[in-house]
Each structure stands twice: as C-alpha cells, then as structure tokens.
Amino acid sequence: MTTESVTGAGESAPELPAEAPAEALEEAPEEMVKPQGPYGYSHDKESHLKRLRRIEGQLRGLQRMVEEDVYCIDILTQVSASTKGLQSFALRLLEEHLRHCVAAAAVGGGPEIDEKVAEATAAIARLLRT
C-alpha cells in the first residue's frame, strides 16, 4: 500500500492510503474510522496537531513580543497561556496512553503491564515536576 502526504507551509497532514479518497474518510462516522497508527492518540491525531499548531503560534507570539520590547508582565501572561496549553495537551495524551497502551498491556498480562505502568508513572512524575 502506498501513501501520500500533503503538506502546506509549516503544516503537515496525516498520511492517507493512496487508494482511499479523503472524502470517504470525512463522511464516515467517527466510530467507524479506525486509528491510523498503533497508539492511543492516533484516532484523534488531527485534533492533537491542531492543538500543537495553536501552541506553536503562541510561542511564536512570545518571540515577537520580546522582539518588540513588550512589557514583561504581558509576556509572562502569554508564557502562562502557552504553559497551560502544553499541560492540557500532555494530560490528554497521558489519558489516551492509559486507556490504550496500558489497558492493552493489562489485557495481555505478563511483564509488559509492569513496564507500561512504570513508563506512565515516570511520565506523571515528569509532568508534576514542571
């Protein structure tokens, strides 16, 4: 199966099978569209990319504010908004990891569940330190 990728200036689009028209995927109900990848976030990839582009725009805005010598408190307010955006994204990604990757390991049993729980615990610890 071949894939095509359509990208714009600074944006990337998901890869679709060449033989599957994009219109067919857009018309299908969400529950019928299968994840395009092996991870929990794959089913909602476009939403995640949209959120990350918004955060990227906030960060570019911070650069512009510094270049334009904007008042310190105004820049700090924007830093706070950007930080909250990243934290929100991280929490959603963590939830999807727990629901998909950790849950699949729990169903499978064996040592993999211990590895997945350890990974999730370490990720949570990193998030709490920020």
N, C-alpha and C positions, 0 to 999 in steps of 0.2 A: 504494500500500500504506500502510495506516495502522499506527501503532504505539501501544502502550500502555506506560506506565511505572508501576510500583507501587513506592512508597517508604514506608519506615517512619520512625520518629523517628531522624533523623540518618543513615539508611542509604538507599542507592539500589540499585535493582535494574536489571538490564540490560533494555533495551527489546526486546520480542518482537513479531513481527508479530501483529496482532490475530487473524488467521485461523489461526495456528499455536498450538495448545494447548501450554501449558508441559509437560504430561505427556509429549507426543510427543518433546520435546527431551530430557527426562530419561531416557527409555527408549532413545534412540538411542545406539549405541556411540560413544565419543569420536572415533574416526577418521571417522565419518560426519557428525559435526556440523561444519558449515563455520564459519569465523571470522565473527563478526558485524560486523566492521569491516575497514578496509584495512591495519591494522598488525599486526606480529608478535605483539603481546601479546593481540590480540583473541580468539584461541581459548581463552585461559586467563584471561579478564577477571575471572570470579568469584573465582578464587584470588588474583589481584592485589588485588582490592577487599577480600577477607577479610584479607589481609596488611596492607594500609594501615589498615584499621579497628583491627587489633591494635596497630599503631604509634601510631595516634591515641589509643588507650586508654592506652598507655604515656606519651604526652606529657601527657594529662590527669592521669595519676597523678603526674607531675612537678609540675604546678601544685598539686595537692592537697598534696604533700609540702612544698612551700615555704609554702603557706598554713598548714600545721600545724606549722611550725618543726621539721621533721625534721632529724636530724644530717647535716651536709654530706657526709660520705663515703657515706652511704646514698643521698643524692640523686645524687651523682656515679656511683654504681654503676648507678642507673636511667638516667642520661644515657648511659652506655656501652651498656647494653642497647638503648636506643632508637636510638642511632647505628648499632649493628651491624645492627639490623633494617632501617634505611633503606639501609645499604650493600648488604645482601643483596638487597633489592628492586631497587636500582639495577643491580647486576650481572646479575640475571636479566633485567631489561628490556633491558640492553645486549646480552646474548646473543641475545635474541629479535630485537632490531633488526638485529644482524649476520646472523642466519640468514634473516630475512625481507626486510627493506628493502634491505640492502646486497647480499645474494645476488641478489635480483630485479634490481637495477641492474647487477650484474655480468653476468647473463644477457642483459640488454638492451643492454649495451655503451654506447659513446658517452660524452659528458661527464658523464652522470648518475652513473656509478660514481665518478668523481673527487670529485664533490660529496658523495656518501654516505660515502666514505672520510674525507673532510675533516671531515664532521659527526661521525662516530664517533670520530675522533682527538681532536677538540676535546672531546667528551663524556668520553672517557677521561682527558684532561688535567684536566678539571674534577673528576672523581672522585678523581684522585690528589692534588689539592691539598687535599681535605677530610680 
